[in-house]
C-alpha cells in the first residue's frame, strides 16, 4: 500500500511539474560583443557586471553603445556578457525599422547573410558587416525540464501567454536545452507588448503535444 501511495504522489508531482508555467524574460535591444570588438570600443577596459541575468554566468554590463543604421540611431544600448566569438546585435522588428535595416528572424548565432550596422562608443566605432537579427522566440531549459515537458532541443512548440480576454498563442517557439540553463522563455519587446505583458512575473503555458 505504501509503495502504491508513493507512486501516486510521485506521479502527481511529475504532472504538476509538467504543467507548471514558464517564467518570461522580455529582451530589449542589446549587443553581444566579441573580445576584439570590445577592446576596440572600450580600450583598456574590462566588461563589468551591472546586473546578473537569470541564466548562469550571463549579465547586463555597465557599458553601453549607440547603434547607427541608414535611417536612425538607438542610444544607450546595453552590452550583455560574457564576450562571444562573434559580435551580435539583437533588436525588435520595430527597432530595426527605426534603424532602416531589414533584420531577419534568427536564433542566436545564426548570423550568415544578416545586415550590418555601426556600433559606437565614447572612444571608437566598429562597422559590423553582418550580425543584426531579430531573435526567434525561444525557451531555455535544462535536460531534466526537457524530459518533464517531453520536448527536445531545437523543437518548435506553442506557448500561451497573457491574461483573458487578451491571451496570445505564440507559435514556433524554439526549445533550447543545455544542462546549465534555467527555465525561461525569451520574448522581445514587440512580442511582449502585443501580449500585454508587463515584465513583472509574466509566465507562459507550454501547450503540451503541440509542434509549433
N, C-alpha and C positions, 0 to 999 in steps of 0.2 A: 504493500500500500504506500509506504513512504517513498519507494522508488518511483511509483506512478505519479505521486504528488510532485516530486522533484522534477520529473519530466514535464509535467503540466506547467509548472512555474517557469522552467527554462524555455518552453515553447512560447509562453506568454511574453516573457522578456524579449525574446528574439522578435516576436511580432510587433511589440512596441517599438523596438529599435528600428525595424524595417519601415515603419510608418511615421517615424519622427520627422519633423520638419527640418529643413536645411537653412542655416543662417545665411543671409545675403550680405555681401560686401559690394558697395557701389564704388566703382572705379572712375575717378575723374581723370582728365588728361594727365599723362605722366611720361617720363622718359627713363629708359634703361640705357646706361652708357657703358661702352667698352672702356677698358683701362686706358687705352691710347687716347680716345676722345676726351675722357675725363681729365687726363693730365694736360691736354691742350687747353681745355676750357677753364681749368682751375689749377694752374701751375703751382706746384709746391704744397698743395692741399691734400688732405685725406677725405674720403667720403664719410661724413659724420652723421650719426643717428639723431633724427629729430623725434620720431615716434616709431616704435616697433609695430609691425603688422601681424595679423593673425598667423600667417604661415611662418614656421620656424626659420629664423635667420634672415627674414625679409624685413625691410624697414623703409619708412619715408625719411629722406635725408634733409639736412638743413639747407643744402644748396638747391637753388632753382635756376631755371634758364628761360629764355624767350624763344619761341618758335616763330619763324618768319616764312610765310608762304607767298605765292604770287599775288594774292589779293588781301592778305591781312596778317596780323600777328596775334599770338597768345602770350601774355606775360605771366610771370610767376608760376611757371610750370614745374612741378615738383619732380625731383630725381628720386627714383626708387633704387634701393640697394638690395643685394650686393651688385658689384660690377659684373658685366656679362661679356662673353666673347664678341658679340656684335651689338652695336647701338640700335635701339628700337624705340620708336615713338608710338604711343597709343593715344588716340583721340576718339571722340564720338563722331558720328556722321555729321551732326550739326557743326561741330568744331572744324571738321575737315572742309566743309563748305565755306566757313569763315576764312580759312587759310587759302582757299582757292585750289584745293587739291582733291583728287579722287582716290581716297584711301580704300583699299579692298578689305573685306571682312576676312580675317585670317586668325588662326591660332598663333599664340606667341611663338616666335622663332621662325615662322614661315614668311620670310621677307622677300623672296625672289620675285622680281617684277613689280614691287611696290614703289610708290613715289618717294622722292627725297624731299629734303627741307633744310633750311638753315637753322642751326642751333646756336644761340648767342648767350654768352655770359658777360659779366662785367670786365673780363680780362681778354676774351678772344671769341672767335666764332668758328664753327665747323660746318662745312657743307656736306650734308648726308646725301649720298647718291640714291640710296633706297633705304627703306626701313619704317615708313609711316603706315600704320594699319589701324583699322577698327577691330578691336578684339572680339572674336567669336565668343558668345556667351558660353560659360563653362562652369563645371563644379569640380573642385579639388576634393579628394578623399583618399584615405589610406586603404590598404589592402583588406583590412577587416571590414570597413564600411562597405567596400565594393562587394564583398561576399554577402553581407547582410542585405544590401539592396538588390543583389542579383545582377550587377552590371559589370562591364569590362572597360578597360582603358580604351579611350577613343570612341566608345559607343555614344550614339546620339539618342537623347530621350526628351520627354516633355516634362515641364515643371509648371505647376500652377502657383501664381503669386498674387499678392494683393488681397483686399478685403471686399466682400459683396457690398454693393452690387457692381463693383468695378474690378473684379478679378481678371487676370490676364493669363492666358496659357502660352508660355514660351516654348516653342518647338526647336529642334536641332540644338539642344543644349549638350555640349560635349563633356563627357566624363574624362577626368584626368586622374589617374591612380598612381600613387607613389607611397611607399611605406612611411615617409616623413611628413606627408601632407595632413592638414587639419580640415575637417569637413566645412566647406564654404562655397557658396555659389557667387560668381562674379558677374555683375551686370554693369554696363556703362551708364552714364547719366541720362542719355536719351531713353534707354530701356526702363530705367528706374522711374523717370518722370511719366512715361506712358502708363506705368502700372500704379502710379500714385504712391510710390514708396518714399519713405521719409529719411532713411539712413539710420533709424533708431530701432534696432532689434527686428528688422524685417526678416521674414522667413519665406521659404517656398516649399511646396509639397511635390516630391517626386511622384509622377504618375507611374506606378509600378506596372511593368508589362508593356509600356509604351516604347516606341522605337524612333522618336523624334520625327 
